[in-house]
């Protein structure tokens, strides 16, 4: 007889992670407030929000490190992450290494904790170190690694056992641009293998490049949940122009919804409805005698969405 599959039966919803009306209180402080979300298998899902928004608390409840005050958590079809822990990889917010261990030994050690054969774990550790630019440091003690190298080693230790589901809490924090690019490649490689990845961040550029879906959290509440395209559609497109003329005549142009003065003398945003053509705005400028120093189409970024939902003060 073939060996029994130790994995639990898949959820009827085919979701890697589901939170239903989850709340977490610490005494009188509510860290997460009635949060519901659904993470499909095989996607890269971003937990976005300012510092203190409740991202790490949500992750810890998902991993059964914290129990929710109210609500229900399901991960990989199980009610507790402890039941499927061998299938989960986790990089905590608080980074740290066993300083006296060699890089390959540390990665192999964490593989062994997840049930890997020792020899297989060492071979996979060496392969990962070579794949991500640390092949010359396999026998280097962790205390001798730079901060960026050490963080990459810790990321590799969280995925050496080839988990189905990986959760990374602020993985880009403190990394220089080169190491950020390497970490992005790790995430892309995991997605290509069919792994589900959740990572938290308050840096919008990483989420915009990597995520299939995002949830935006502020003060413990869900503010937005959907795809990157859906997020950007929540913000109107605009034309940004600089002129010494009065742009008020542009209000009459078909598809223009507002004319907004921006910071800086002579800077304006011409807000556009869905489907409006920027060429019509440009032609209207010429017809109305509006002299232009600059004229630029502005498509919303994820940062614009972040500022809309979270607010300038919280974002700062």
C-alpha positions as CSV (number, residue, x, y, z in Angstrom):
1,X,0.0,0.0,0.0
2,X,1.2,3.5,-0.7
3,X,2.0,5.6,2.4
4,X,-0.9,7.7,3.7
5,X,-0.8,11.4,2.7
6,X,-0.1,13.2,6.0
7,X,-1.7,16.4,4.7
8,X,-5.2,17.3,5.8
9,X,-8.0,17.2,3.3
10,X,-8.1,20.4,1.3
11,X,-10.6,23.1,2.2
12,X,-13.8,23.1,0.3
13,X,-13.1,26.7,-0.5
14,X,-9.7,26.0,-2.0
15,X,-8.1,28.7,0.0
16,X,-4.7,28.7,1.5
17,X,-5.8,31.0,4.3
18,X,-9.2,32.3,5.4
19,X,-9.9,34.7,8.3
20,X,-13.5,35.2,9.2
21,X,-14.4,38.2,11.4
22,X,-11.2,37.9,13.4
23,X,-10.6,40.3,16.3
24,X,-7.6,40.4,18.6
25,X,-7.6,42.5,21.8
26,X,-4.8,43.0,24.3
27,X,-6.5,44.2,27.4
28,X,-8.4,47.3,26.3
29,X,-6.4,47.7,23.0
30,X,-7.9,46.3,19.8
31,X,-5.0,45.4,17.5
32,X,-7.2,43.7,14.8
33,X,-10.9,44.6,14.5
34,X,-13.4,42.2,12.7
35,X,-11.0,41.3,9.9
36,X,-12.0,38.9,7.1
37,X,-9.8,37.9,4.2
38,X,-9.2,35.0,1.8
39,X,-5.9,34.0,0.3
40,X,-6.1,31.8,-2.8
41,X,-3.6,29.0,-3.4
42,X,-0.7,29.9,-5.7
43,X,-0.8,33.6,-5.4
44,X,1.4,36.3,-3.9
45,X,-0.7,38.2,-1.4
46,X,0.4,41.4,0.3
47,X,-0.5,42.6,3.8
48,X,-0.1,46.4,3.4
49,X,-0.4,49.1,6.0
50,X,1.5,51.6,8.1
51,X,3.5,50.6,11.1
52,X,1.1,49.5,13.9
53,X,-1.7,48.7,11.5
54,X,-2.1,45.1,12.8
55,X,-0.2,43.3,10.1
56,X,2.1,41.3,12.4
57,X,-0.7,40.5,14.8
58,X,-2.8,39.1,11.9
59,X,0.1,37.0,10.8
60,X,0.7,35.6,14.3
61,X,-3.0,34.7,14.5
62,X,-2.8,32.9,11.2
63,X,0.2,30.9,12.5
64,X,-1.5,30.1,15.8
65,X,1.1,32.1,17.7
66,X,-1.8,34.2,19.0
67,X,-5.3,32.9,19.4
68,X,-8.0,35.4,18.2
69,X,-10.2,37.0,20.7
70,X,-13.1,36.3,18.3
71,X,-13.4,34.9,14.8
72,X,-12.2,31.9,12.9
73,X,-8.9,31.1,11.2
74,X,-8.3,28.3,8.6
75,X,-4.9,27.6,7.1
76,X,-4.2,24.9,4.5
77,X,-7.6,23.4,5.4
78,X,-6.7,23.1,9.1
79,X,-8.1,25.0,12.0
80,X,-4.6,25.4,13.5
81,X,-1.3,26.1,11.9
82,X,0.3,23.6,14.3
83,X,-1.5,20.8,12.5
84,X,0.2,21.7,9.1
85,X,3.4,23.4,10.4
86,X,5.6,21.1,8.2
87,X,4.0,22.7,5.1
88,X,4.5,26.3,6.2
89,X,7.6,28.5,6.0
90,X,7.7,31.6,8.2
91,X,10.1,34.6,8.4
92,X,9.3,36.6,11.6
93,X,9.5,40.3,11.9
94,X,12.2,40.0,14.5
95,X,15.2,38.8,12.5
96,X,17.9,36.7,14.2
97,X,20.5,33.9,13.6
98,X,22.5,31.4,15.7
99,X,25.7,33.3,15.3
100,X,28.2,30.5,15.8
101,X,26.5,28.2,13.2
102,X,27.8,28.1,9.6
103,X,25.3,29.4,7.0
104,X,24.7,26.0,5.4
105,X,24.3,24.3,8.8
106,X,21.8,26.8,10.0
107,X,19.6,26.4,6.9
108,X,19.9,22.6,7.1
109,X,19.1,22.7,10.8
110,X,15.8,24.5,10.1
111,X,15.1,22.0,7.3
112,X,15.5,19.2,9.8
113,X,13.0,20.8,12.2
114,X,10.5,20.6,9.3
115,X,11.2,16.9,8.8
116,X,13.9,16.9,6.1
117,X,16.5,14.1,6.0
118,X,19.8,15.6,7.3
119,X,21.7,14.9,4.1
120,X,19.0,16.2,1.9
121,X,18.7,19.4,4.0
122,X,22.5,20.1,3.7
123,X,22.4,19.6,-0.1
124,X,19.4,21.8,-0.5
125,X,21.0,24.4,1.8
126,X,24.1,24.5,-0.4
127,X,22.0,24.7,-3.6
128,X,20.0,27.7,-2.2
129,X,23.1,29.5,-1.1
130,X,24.6,29.2,-4.5
131,X,21.4,30.1,-6.3
132,X,21.0,33.4,-4.5
133,X,24.6,34.6,-4.5
134,X,26.0,33.2,-1.3
135,X,27.9,30.2,-2.6
136,X,31.1,31.6,-1.3
137,X,29.7,31.8,2.2
138,X,28.4,28.3,2.8
139,X,31.0,27.6,5.6
140,X,31.0,31.1,7.0
141,X,29.7,31.6,10.5
142,X,26.6,33.7,10.7
143,X,28.2,36.2,13.0
144,X,30.7,37.1,10.1
145,X,27.9,37.7,7.6
146,X,26.7,41.2,6.8
147,X,23.2,42.2,7.8
148,X,21.9,41.7,4.3
149,X,23.6,38.3,3.9
150,X,22.3,37.2,7.3
151,X,18.7,38.2,6.4
152,X,19.0,36.2,3.1
153,X,20.2,33.2,5.0
154,X,17.2,33.4,7.3
155,X,14.8,33.7,4.4
156,X,16.4,30.6,2.8
157,X,16.1,28.8,6.2
158,X,12.3,29.5,6.1
159,X,11.9,27.9,2.7
160,X,14.5,25.1,2.5
161,X,11.8,22.4,3.2
162,X,9.9,23.5,0.1
163,X,6.7,24.5,2.0
164,X,3.3,24.9,0.3
165,X,2.7,28.2,2.1
166,X,5.3,30.9,3.0
167,X,4.6,33.9,5.3
168,X,7.2,36.6,5.4
169,X,6.8,39.4,7.9
170,X,8.4,42.7,6.7
171,X,11.1,40.7,4.7
172,X,12.5,43.8,2.9
173,X,13.1,45.8,6.1
174,X,16.7,46.9,6.4
175,X,17.9,45.5,3.1
176,X,19.9,47.5,0.6
177,X,18.5,47.7,-3.0
178,X,20.7,44.8,-4.2
179,X,19.5,42.4,-1.5
180,X,16.0,43.6,-2.0
181,X,16.2,42.5,-5.6
182,X,17.5,39.1,-4.6
183,X,14.6,38.7,-2.2
184,X,12.2,39.6,-4.9
185,X,13.7,36.9,-7.0
186,X,13.2,34.4,-4.2
187,X,9.5,35.3,-4.0
188,X,9.2,35.0,-7.8
189,X,10.9,31.6,-7.8
190,X,8.5,30.4,-5.1
191,X,5.5,31.5,-7.0
192,X,6.8,29.8,-10.2
193,X,6.8,26.6,-8.1
194,X,3.2,27.0,-7.1
195,X,3.9,28.1,-3.6
196,X,1.4,30.5,-1.9
197,X,3.2,33.5,-0.5
198,X,2.0,36.1,2.0
199,X,4.2,39.0,2.9
200,X,3.7,42.1,4.9
201,X,5.2,45.5,4.0
202,X,4.6,49.2,4.2
203,X,6.8,49.7,1.0
204,X,4.4,50.0,-1.9
205,X,6.9,49.4,-4.7
206,X,7.6,45.8,-3.7
207,X,3.9,45.0,-3.4
208,X,3.2,46.6,-6.8
209,X,5.8,44.5,-8.5
210,X,5.1,41.2,-6.8
211,X,1.6,40.9,-5.6
212,X,-1.4,39.3,-7.3
213,X,-3.7,40.5,-4.5
214,X,-3.4,42.8,-1.5
215,X,-5.2,43.6,1.7
216,X,-4.8,47.1,3.0
217,X,-5.1,47.4,6.8
218,X,-5.3,50.5,8.9
219,X,-5.9,50.6,12.7
220,X,-6.7,46.9,12.6
221,X,-9.5,47.2,10.0
222,X,-9.6,46.0,6.5
223,X,-9.7,49.1,4.2
224,X,-9.3,47.4,0.8
225,X,-9.0,43.8,-0.4
226,X,-8.5,42.9,-4.1
227,X,-6.1,42.8,-7.1
228,X,-3.6,45.5,-7.9
229,X,-5.7,46.6,-10.9
230,X,-8.8,46.9,-8.7
231,X,-6.9,48.9,-6.2
232,X,-5.7,51.4,-8.9
233,X,-9.2,51.7,-10.3
234,X,-10.3,53.1,-6.9
235,X,-8.3,56.3,-7.8
236,X,-9.3,58.4,-10.8
237,X,-6.7,58.9,-13.5
238,X,-5.5,62.5,-14.0
239,X,-3.4,64.8,-16.1
240,X,-0.7,66.8,-14.3
241,X,0.1,70.1,-15.9
242,X,2.1,73.2,-15.1
243,X,0.9,76.5,-16.4
244,X,0.8,80.2,-15.7
245,X,-2.7,80.3,-17.3
246,X,-6.0,79.7,-15.6
247,X,-7.0,76.0,-16.3
248,X,-10.6,76.4,-15.2
249,X,-11.9,76.2,-18.9
250,X,-10.8,72.5,-18.8
251,X,-13.8,71.7,-16.5
252,X,-16.0,71.8,-19.6
253,X,-14.0,69.1,-21.4
254,X,-15.9,65.8,-21.7
255,X,-14.6,63.3,-19.1
256,X,-13.0,65.9,-16.8
257,X,-14.5,65.6,-13.3
258,X,-12.4,68.2,-11.4
259,X,-9.6,70.7,-11.6
260,X,-7.4,70.5,-8.5
261,X,-4.6,72.9,-7.5
262,X,-1.5,71.0,-6.3
263,X,1.4,72.1,-4.2
264,X,3.8,74.4,-6.1
265,X,2.9,77.5,-8.0
266,X,1.1,76.7,-11.3
267,X,0.8,72.9,-10.7
268,X,-2.6,71.4,-11.4
269,X,-4.3,68.0,-11.6
270,X,-7.1,67.5,-14.1
271,X,-9.1,64.6,-12.8
272,X,-10.6,62.2,-15.4
273,X,-13.6,59.9,-15.5
274,X,-13.2,56.2,-16.6
275,X,-12.6,56.1,-20.3
276,X,-11.8,59.8,-20.7
277,X,-9.1,60.7,-23.3
278,X,-6.0,62.7,-22.3
279,X,-5.7,63.9,-25.9
280,X,-9.0,65.8,-25.6
281,X,-7.6,67.7,-22.6
282,X,-4.5,68.6,-24.5
283,X,-6.5,69.8,-27.5
284,X,-8.7,71.9,-25.1
285,X,-5.5,73.5,-23.7
286,X,-4.6,74.7,-27.2
287,X,-8.1,75.9,-28.0
288,X,-8.4,77.8,-24.8
289,X,-5.0,79.4,-25.0
290,X,-3.6,77.7,-21.9
291,X,0.2,77.9,-22.2
292,X,1.8,74.7,-20.9
293,X,5.2,74.3,-19.3
294,X,4.5,70.6,-18.8
295,X,1.7,68.1,-19.5
296,X,1.9,64.6,-18.2
297,X,-0.6,61.7,-17.9
298,X,-0.7,60.4,-14.4
299,X,-1.9,56.8,-13.8
300,X,-2.6,56.0,-10.1
301,X,0.1,54.0,-8.3
302,X,-0.3,51.7,-5.3
303,X,1.2,54.5,-3.2
304,X,-1.7,56.8,-4.3
305,X,-4.2,54.0,-3.2
306,X,-2.3,53.7,0.1
307,X,-2.5,57.4,0.8
308,X,-6.2,57.5,-0.1
309,X,-7.2,54.8,2.3
310,X,-4.7,55.3,5.1
311,X,-4.2,59.1,5.0
312,X,-1.1,61.3,4.8
313,X,-0.6,61.4,8.6
314,X,-0.7,57.6,9.1
315,X,1.5,57.0,6.0
316,X,4.1,59.3,7.3
